[in-house]
Amino acid sequence: MRTELLQLITKSIIFQYDLPHNEKGIQKTIFSTENDKCYMSENMNDIANIIYNSLVEYSFNEFEISDKDYESLHTVALKTKLKYNESQPEEVKTKYGFLGEVLLYAILYVHFKSKPLLSRGYFYNPLEDSETKGYDSYHLIENNGEVELWFGEAKFHKDHTGGINDALKNIEKAISDDYLNKNFLALTNQKNNFNIKGSKIENILNEWANNPTINIIDEVKKHKIKLIYPILLVYESNSEDYDSAIK
């Protein structure tokens, strides 16, 4: 990631506190096994700039970006890697799914040190003008020989209620064995495009690709892979103070 973009994300998306927060009397969600993380940004122009400038990193793998002209890559991303139409009205553009996905990518990369396993641009079909169904992110952390796979979703709404309802509506399907199996087996079709050369996860995915009848859940247990399902809820603040909104 470019230094200027990394600095913009760091200074613009500010961590506030973990949940539960006993002093403020705010509990964590009943769905999480980890603490919930609360962030804030006071400048919507900064958020817009993060989305605009992260489109290249979101759309291409790192090895495709080095020594390339970013302006040209940005144009290619808008035309061939994203569902975007310049002629559409503003109210339609603000509902594009990739807006929240780009922010999820930025936060996972910068605040959680989790790099994408595969850029989301590979999941877009320009002929059909649609993204492949599945998770909004596929990120990877490999620490001390242990592997974590982050496969999440982002909800970018006018208010928090809509985002929460949408996220919870599909959560049982998203973390089901069958859905995990289908998504991770589909990933093996893209294994030559992964940012994982020489890693443990590359060996694991090669095993899966060579055995299409394999049960992914059994493999996750065998290799002790930690599965993390981040849900990013982004919404426009109203007259409430921050703590009340989080509660």
N, C-alpha and C positions, 0 to 999 in steps of 0.2 A: 504494500500500500504506500502511496506517495506520502512523504513526510507532512506536506501542507494539509492533506486531507485527514491524516491521522490526528494532527493537532486540532483541526476544526472540530472533529468528532469529540475529542477529549474535552475541549473547552465548552462545547455547546450542549452536550448531553451529560448532565451532572448527576452523579449518584447522590441520593438524599438519605436513605436509610433502608435497613432490612426490616422485613416483617417475619415474625411478630415484633412489635415495638411496645414494650410494656409501659414505658413512661408516657407514651401518647395514647395508650389504651387501644391499639390497633392490632388485631390478630392477623395471622397469615391465612391464606386460602386453605380450605379443607382438602384441596386436590393435590397440593404440593408435598413432596418429600424433602425438598430443599426450602431454604428461606426465600421469600419473595423479595425482589429487588425493585426499589422505587427510584425513578429518575425524573428529572425535570429539565425543560429547556424554556428559557424566558424569551427567546427570540425566534419567531417562526421563520424569519428570513434565513437564519442559520440552518434550520431544519431543511428548508427548501434547497439551500446550497449543498448540504450534505447529500441529499437525494440526487441532485443534479450531477454532482461531482463523483458520486460513488457508482454511477451507472456503468462506467467502464469496468471497474473491479468486480462489480456484481455480474456483469455479462460475459466476461472473459476470464479464463484461467491465467494465473500469474505469468506462466511461461509464454503466453501469447501476447503479453503487454510490453515486455521489456524491449526497449529501443524502438518502440512504435510511437507514432504521432497520436497524442491523446484526443485531439480534436477530430481526427479522422475516425478513430475508434468509437468516439461518442456518437458520431453520425451513423456508423455501421450498427451500433447497439440499438439505436432508436428505430432503424429500418429493418433489422433482421433478427434481433435478439429479444425484443419486447413487443407487447401488444400496445402500440402507440400510433395514434393518427392525429397529425398536426391540425387537420381541418375540423376535428370534432370540437363541440362547445366546451367551455371550461368546466361546467358541472359534470360532464362525462369524464373528462381527464382526471378530475380529482378522485374518481372512483376506481381508477386503474389499480389492479391488485399488486402490481410491482412496487408501488409507492411504499407500502408497509414492509414488503419483502426486502427492499433495499435498506431500510432502517434496521431491520432485524439483522441483516448481513453486517452492517456497520457496527452495531452494538456487540454482536457475538465476536466479531474480529477484534475490536479494540478493547472492550471492557471484560471480555471473557477469554481472550487470547485463543480463540477457536477459529481456525482457518477453514474456508470452504473445501469440502471434499471434491466438489465439482461445481463450476459456475452455473448459475441458473439459466444462463443463455442457451445451454445445451438442451433445455427442456421446452424451448419455443419452436413451433413449426410455422414459418412464415407463409407457407402455402395455405395452411388452414387458419392462419391468424389466431392461434390459440396456444396456451401453455399446456404441457402435459400435466395431467392430474397427479396430485401427490403432495408431499410436504413442501412447505415454503422455504426450507433450508436443509442442506445436508452438509454439516460441518464435522470436523474431526479434531480431536486432541489425542496425542500419543505421549504419555508421560511415563518415564521409567519402565518402558515395555508394556504398559497398560493402555488400552484403547478406549476412548469415549467417542460415541457417535451422537451428534446433536441434530435432531430432525424435528423442526418446529413449524410454527405458523405465526403469522402476523395479522392483526386486525387494526385497520386504520379507519377510524370512524369520527363522525362529528361529535358524538358523545360516548361516554364509557359504557353505557347500558347496551348499545347495539353491538359493540365489540365483545363484551363479556358473553352476551347471549349467543352470538355466532360461534365463539370459541368453544363454549360448553356443549353446544348442540351436536358437535361432531367428535367430541373428545373420546368417547368410547370406541368409535370406529377407528380413530387415528392411532390409538395405542393397542389395538387388538392384534393378536398373533397373525391373523390372516392378512390384515392390511400391511403389517410390517414385512411379512414374507414377500408379498407382491412387490412392494416398493424396493426392498433391498435386492431382490433378484433382478428387478428391472435395472438397477444401478450397474449390475455386472456388464450390461451391454455397452456401457460407457467407460469401462475400466481403463482403456488406453488413453483417456482424456483426464484421468485423475491427477491431482497434485500429491502423489503418494509414492513416488519412485523410491524403492529400497526400504520401504517401511513395512511394519508388521501387518498393517491393514491391507497392503498390496498382496501379500501372500494369502491372507484370508479370502480376499475377493477372488483371487485366482482359483482357490479351492472351490468357491461357490460357483464360479463360471463353468468349471469343468464338471460340475455335478448339479444339474438343474433340478433334480428331485430332492436336493438337500433341504432340511428343515432349518430355517434361519434362526428360529428361537433356540433350538438345540445348539446351533453353532455359537450363538451369542453366549450361552451358558458355558460351553466348552472353552471358548477363548476368553471368558471373563470380561466381555465387552460391556461397558456401562452405557446404557441408553438414556439420553436426556432429551426431554421434550419441552423446549422453551416456548412459551406463548407470550408474544409481545402485544400489549394493548396500547395503542396510541390514540389520544383523543384531544380535542380542543378544550382548553380550560374555560370555565364559566365564572360566575361571581363567587363561587365557593373558594375558601382558602385551601391550600394544597393538602393539609392533613385531613380535612373533611372530605375532600374529593377521594383521597386514597381510601379512607374508611368506608 
